[in-house]
Amino acid sequence: MNINKLYIKIIILSFIFFGLNNNSQAQKSDSNRIDFKNSESSSSEDYINFYQKYISDLRGNSCPMFPSCSNYTLDIIKAKGVIAGLIEGSDRLLRCGHEHEIYPITFQEKGFKLIDLPGGIQNRDLIFETEKPYYTFNSFYNDSSLNLIATLINEGLYSEALIEIAKKKSLNKDISLELVSFEMLCLNAMKRYEKVILNYDQLSPDGKKYISIIKQLYKSHYKLGNYNEIIKLKPILESNNSEDFRVKQLNNLTFVSYLRIDSFDEAKKYILDKGLNYKEKELIETTVSQLQNIKKKSPTFSKISSAIIPGMGYIYNGHVMTGISALIINSLLGYATYSSFKSGNNGIGILTGILNLGFYFGNIQGSGKSAIRENQYNKEVIIKMFENQTIINN
């Protein structure tokens, strides 16, 4: 553990509270003109901006997280105020660069980063994924324009395919359902999932039952995390030929949707009557059993552990480096506070004491969240193993 790096992690929080202290003085001098809540946030933002411009280079200006710890803290301050920014920003600084496997990856201007958005927000558009390309067939159509569009899709030229589709739609009032499915496929490939769902809602009853169109609708809902909406589509899926490989694929996707909302018994009941072979049934039984037997970490126990000994909750959850960071930083700040007051340097003692409280409460709150992240990660590993062994991703 590099102590110098831990000291640098503390700097950003120091700047927040230098700004807060300055604003407290301003508030006393002219309470009629200054909005304290807004002014403290504004000043804290100024100090973080100063850190980003002049001090961030001390760390090589290469925070491994996205957004960076300073931007993360700044977003929390804007949304919730300085106190929340101190606590949640402290937790982020403790976690920075540790336990890489539990965070999804994004590719940004400065390379690959670990995604950790304020408030636990999910944004699938940021995630760097090595997905199989979206494709179709280009040899089964009597219409040469359909073959052209299919060829463009197979070449990964989705924007160009959409242009050809728009041309064909402008010339014909009666649009084939296959053309509609091509359009939805291109929109999915370009991550315009909401547009796919909107287009589906505007289709005729026959169009809503067309299996190629249903497949694209399923993919959109799945990418958006609309698992309950996928489950609601079961009656439409069951109206199609059960031997069609696309129907089997979507059955698997429905099964996984049950798993993602923790309806394990319903998942097993749904999928085991779909005419599966022995190996498929064995895989399903194993997947459900593994998910049901995950030893979940307790957020409450994590918080209590970290309240007693800073960092212990993180360590309990398997996030050892974060736990060690929490213990060292809280110890250093605690010692700095004690030494400052003992030597009569009360100003620094107050500052380090405030920072110590921020990291202490941040470590308690963060350890509870780390239990949730660990449970979700373990669940995701099992589900991904199932997806990789089935036709779900084709």
C-alpha positions in Angstrom: 0.0 0.0 0.0 1.5 3.3 -1.1 1.0 5.9 1.7 1.7 8.8 -0.6 -1.2 7.9 -2.9 -3.5 7.7 0.1 -2.5 11.2 1.2 -3.2 12.4 -2.3 -6.7 10.8 -2.2 -7.4 13.0 0.9 -6.5 16.3 -0.9 -9.7 16.6 -2.9 -11.9 16.3 0.2 -9.7 19.0 1.9 -10.5 21.4 -0.9 -14.2 20.8 -0.5 -14.1 21.9 3.2 -11.7 24.7 2.8 -14.4 26.1 0.5 -17.1 25.3 3.1 -15.1 27.0 5.8 -14.7 30.1 3.7 -18.4 30.3 3.0 -19.2 29.9 6.6 -17.3 33.2 7.3 -19.0 34.9 4.4 -22.4 33.8 5.7 -21.7 35.5 9.1 -20.7 38.8 7.5 -23.7 39.2 5.3 -26.5 36.8 6.0 -29.0 38.9 4.0 -27.2 38.5 0.7 -25.8 35.0 0.7 -27.7 31.8 0.1 -25.6 29.5 2.3 -26.6 26.2 0.7 -26.0 27.5 -2.8 -22.8 29.3 -1.9 -21.2 26.4 -0.1 -21.9 24.1 -3.1 -20.6 26.7 -5.5 -17.4 27.3 -3.5 -16.9 23.5 -3.1 -17.3 23.1 -6.9 -14.6 25.9 -7.4 -12.2 24.1 -5.2 -12.7 20.7 -6.9 -12.2 22.5 -10.2 -9.0 23.9 -8.9 -7.9 20.4 -7.8 -8.7 19.0 -11.2 -6.8 21.7 -13.0 -3.7 21.9 -10.9 -3.3 18.9 -8.5 -4.8 16.0 -10.4 -1.5 15.6 -12.3 0.1 14.4 -9.0 -1.8 11.2 -9.6 -0.8 11.1 -13.3 -4.2 12.6 -14.2 -5.4 9.0 -14.8 -8.2 8.1 -12.4 -9.1 4.5 -13.2 -12.8 5.2 -12.6 -15.4 6.8 -14.7 -16.4 9.5 -13.9 -13.2 10.5 -12.0 -13.4 10.7 -8.2 -13.4 14.5 -8.4 -16.2 14.6 -11.0 -18.1 11.9 -9.0 -17.9 14.1 -5.9 -18.9 17.2 -7.8 -22.0 15.5 -9.2 -23.0 14.4 -5.7 -22.6 17.9 -4.3 -24.7 19.4 -7.1 -27.4 16.8 -6.5 -27.4 16.4 -2.7 -25.2 19.0 -1.1 -21.8 19.2 0.5 -22.3 16.8 3.4 -23.5 14.0 1.1 -20.6 14.9 -1.3 -18.2 14.4 1.6 -19.6 11.0 2.6 -20.2 9.5 -0.8 -17.0 11.1 -2.2 -15.0 9.6 0.6 -16.4 6.1 -0.1 -15.5 6.5 -3.8 -11.9 7.6 -3.0 -11.6 4.5 -0.8 -12.8 2.3 -3.6 -10.8 4.0 -6.4 -8.9 1.5 -8.5 -9.7 -1.5 -6.4 -11.8 -4.7 -7.1 -11.8 -4.2 -10.9 -13.8 -7.3 -11.6 -17.1 -5.9 -10.0 -17.3 -2.9 -12.3 -18.2 -2.8 -15.9 -15.7 -1.2 -18.3 -16.0 1.8 -20.6 -13.6 3.1 -23.2 -13.0 6.8 -22.9 -10.5 9.3 -24.4 -7.9 8.3 -21.8 -8.4 4.6 -22.2 -10.4 1.9 -20.4 -12.1 3.0 -17.2 -14.2 1.3 -14.5 -17.8 2.5 -14.6 -19.2 3.8 -11.2 -21.8 6.4 -11.7 -23.2 8.5 -8.8 -26.3 7.1 -7.2 -25.7 3.6 -8.6 -27.2 4.8 -12.0 -26.9 2.3 -14.8 -26.0 3.4 -18.3 -25.6 0.5 -20.7 -24.5 2.8 -23.5 -21.3 3.4 -21.7 -20.4 -0.2 -21.3 -17.7 -1.6 -23.6 -18.9 -5.0 -24.8 -17.4 -7.4 -27.3 -20.8 -8.4 -28.7 -21.4 -10.5 -31.7 -22.4 -8.3 -34.6 -26.0 -8.0 -35.6 -26.6 -9.9 -38.8 -29.2 -11.5 -41.0 -29.3 -13.5 -44.2 -29.1 -12.2 -47.8 -29.9 -15.1 -50.0 -33.6 -15.9 -49.3 -35.4 -12.9 -50.7 -36.9 -12.4 -54.2 -36.8 -8.7 -53.6 -33.3 -7.5 -54.6 -33.7 -4.4 -52.3 -34.1 -6.7 -49.3 -30.9 -8.5 -50.3 -29.1 -5.2 -50.6 -30.3 -4.2 -47.1 -29.4 -7.5 -45.7 -25.9 -7.3 -47.2 -25.4 -3.8 -45.7 -26.4 -5.2 -42.3 -24.0 -8.1 -42.5 -21.2 -5.7 -43.3 -22.1 -3.7 -40.2 -23.3 -0.7 -42.2 -26.4 -0.1 -40.1 -26.8 3.6 -40.9 -26.6 2.9 -44.6 -29.1 0.1 -44.3 -31.5 2.5 -42.5 -31.2 4.9 -45.4 -32.1 2.2 -47.9 -35.1 1.2 -45.7 -36.3 4.8 -45.6 -36.1 5.0 -49.4 -38.1 1.8 -49.7 -40.7 3.0 -47.2 -41.2 6.2 -49.0 -41.9 4.4 -52.3 -44.3 1.7 -50.9 -47.3 2.0 -48.7 -47.4 -1.7 -48.0 -44.1 -2.5 -46.2 -43.2 -6.1 -45.6 -42.7 -7.3 -42.1 -39.2 -8.5 -42.9 -38.3 -4.9 -43.8 -39.7 -3.8 -40.4 -37.6 -6.4 -38.7 -34.5 -5.2 -40.6 -35.2 -1.6 -39.4 -35.5 -2.8 -35.8 -32.3 -4.8 -36.1 -30.4 -1.8 -37.3 -31.9 0.3 -34.4 -30.8 -2.3 -31.9 -27.3 -2.4 -33.4 -27.1 1.4 -32.9 -28.4 1.1 -29.3 -31.7 2.9 -30.1 -33.7 0.5 -28.0 -36.5 2.9 -27.1 -37.2 3.5 -30.8 -37.6 -0.2 -31.4 -40.2 -0.5 -28.6 -42.0 2.6 -29.9 -42.1 1.1 -33.5 -43.4 -2.2 -32.2 -46.3 -0.5 -30.4 -47.4 1.0 -33.7 -47.5 -2.3 -35.6 -50.6 -4.2 -36.7 -51.6 -7.3 -34.7 -50.0 -9.6 -37.3 -46.8 -7.6 -37.2 -46.6 -7.9 -33.4 -46.7 -11.7 -33.8 -43.9 -11.9 -36.4 -41.1 -13.8 -34.9 -38.2 -11.8 -36.4 -39.8 -8.6 -35.0 -40.5 -10.2 -31.6 -36.8 -11.1 -31.4 -35.7 -7.5 -31.9 -38.3 -6.3 -29.3 -36.9 -8.9 -26.8 -33.4 -7.7 -27.4 -34.4 -4.0 -26.8 -36.2 -4.8 -23.5 -33.3 -7.0 -22.3 -30.7 -4.3 -23.1 -32.8 -1.7 -21.1 -33.3 -4.1 -18.2 -37.1 -4.4 -18.8 -37.2 -8.0 -17.5 -40.8 -7.9 -16.4 -41.8 -6.6 -19.9 -40.1 -9.6 -21.5 -42.0 -12.0 -19.2 -45.3 -10.3 -20.2 -44.6 -11.2 -23.8 -44.8 -15.0 -23.2 -48.3 -15.4 -24.8 -47.1 -13.8 -28.0 -44.0 -15.9 -28.1 -46.0 -19.1 -27.4 -48.2 -18.4 -30.5 -45.1 -19.2 -32.7 -43.6 -22.5 -33.8 -41.8 -23.9 -30.7 -39.2 -25.7 -33.0 -38.0 -22.4 -34.5 -34.5 -21.7 -33.2 -35.5 -18.1 -32.6 -38.3 -19.2 -30.3 -35.9 -21.3 -28.4 -33.5 -18.4 -28.1 -36.3 -16.1 -26.7 -37.4 -18.9 -24.3 -33.9 -18.8 -22.9 -34.1 -15.0 -22.7 -37.4 -15.2 -20.8 -35.8 -17.7 -18.5 -32.9 -15.3 -17.8 -35.3 -12.5 -17.2 -36.9 -14.5 -14.4 -33.4 -15.1 -13.0 -32.6 -11.4 -13.0 -35.7 -10.6 -10.9 -34.8 -13.5 -8.5 -37.9 -15.6 -9.5 -35.9 -18.8 -9.6 -38.7 -21.3 -9.1 -40.8 -19.6 -11.8 -37.8 -19.6 -14.1 -37.3 -23.3 -13.7 -41.0 -24.0 -14.1 -41.2 -21.9 -17.3 -38.2 -23.4 -19.1 -38.3 -27.1 -18.2 -41.5 -27.8 -20.2 -40.0 -26.5 -23.5 -38.9 -29.8 -25.0 -35.3 -29.5 -23.9 -32.7 -32.3 -24.2 -30.8 -33.7 -21.2 -27.8 -31.4 -21.4 -30.0 -28.3 -21.6 -32.1 -29.4 -18.6 -28.9 -30.2 -16.6 -27.6 -26.7 -17.4 -30.8 -25.1 -16.3 -30.9 -27.1 -13.0 -27.3 -26.2 -12.3 -27.8 -22.5 -13.0 -30.9 -22.2 -10.8 -29.2 -24.2 -8.0 -26.1 -22.0 -8.1 -28.1 -18.8 -7.9 -30.2 -20.1 -5.0 -27.1 -21.2 -3.1 -25.2 -17.9 -3.4 -24.0 -16.9 0.1 -25.2 -13.4 0.1 -23.3 -10.7 2.0 -25.3 -8.7 4.6 -25.3 -4.9 4.1 -26.3 -4.4 7.7 -23.5 -6.6 9.0 -21.1 -4.8 6.7 -22.1 -1.4 8.1 -21.8 -2.6 11.7 -18.4 -4.1 11.1 -17.1 -0.9 9.5 -18.6 1.2 12.3 -16.5 -0.9 14.8 -13.3 -1.1 12.8 -13.1 1.1 9.6 -12.7 -1.1 6.5 -13.9 -4.4 8.1 -17.2 -4.3 6.2 -15.3 -4.0 2.9 -13.0 -6.9 3.9 -16.0 -9.0 4.9 -17.4 -8.5 1.4 -14.1 -9.6 -0.2 -13.0 -6.1 -1.1 -9.7 -6.3 0.8 -7.8 -3.4 -0.8 -10.7 -1.0 -0.2 -10.9 -2.2 3.4 -7.1 -1.6 3.9 -7.5 1.9 2.4 -10.3 2.7 4.7 -8.4 1.5 7.8 -5.2 3.4 6.9 -6.9 6.7 5.9 -9.2 6.8 8.9 -6.2 6.0 11.1 -4.0 8.7 9.5 -6.8 11.3 9.8 -7.6 10.3 13.3 -3.9 10.6 14.3 -3.6 14.0 12.5 -6.7 15.3 14.3 -5.4 14.2 17.7 -1.9 15.6 17.0 -3.2 19.0 15.8 -5.4 19.6 18.8 -2.6 18.4 21.1 -0.2 20.9 19.6 -2.8 23.7 19.7 -3.3 23.8 16.0 -7.0 23.9 16.3 -7.8 25.0 12.7 -6.1 22.1 11.1 -7.5 19.8 13.9 -11.1 20.9 12.9 -10.4 20.3 9.2 -8.9 16.9 9.6 -11.6 16.0 12.1 -14.3 16.9 9.6 -12.5 14.8 6.9 -12.1 12.0 9.4 -15.8 12.0 10.0 -16.5 12.1 6.3 -14.3 9.0 5.6 -15.6 7.2 8.7 -19.3 7.6 7.7 -18.4 7.1 4.0 -16.7 3.8 5.0 -19.9 2.7 6.9 -22.3 3.7 4.1 -19.9 2.4 1.4 -19.4 -1.0 3.0 -23.2 -1.6 2.9 -23.2 -0.7 -0.8 -20.2 -3.0 -1.4 -22.2 -5.9 -0.1 -25.0 -5.2 -2.6 -22.4 -4.9 -5.4 -20.7 -8.2 -4.4 -24.0 -10.0 -4.4 -24.9 -8.6 -7.8 -21.5 -9.5 -9.2 -21.8 -13.1 -8.0 -25.2 -13.4 -9.5 -24.1 -11.8 -12.8 -21.2 -14.3 -13.1 -23.6 -17.3 -13.0 -26.1 -15.8 -15.4 -23.3 -14.9 -17.9 -22.1 -18.5 -17.8 -25.6 -19.7 -18.8 -25.8 -17.1 -21.6 -22.4 -18.1 -23.0 -23.4 -21.8 -23.1 -26.7 -21.3 -24.9 -27.9 -19.7 -28.1 -29.1 -16.6 -26.2 -26.5 -14.3 -27.7 -26.9 -15.3 -31.4 
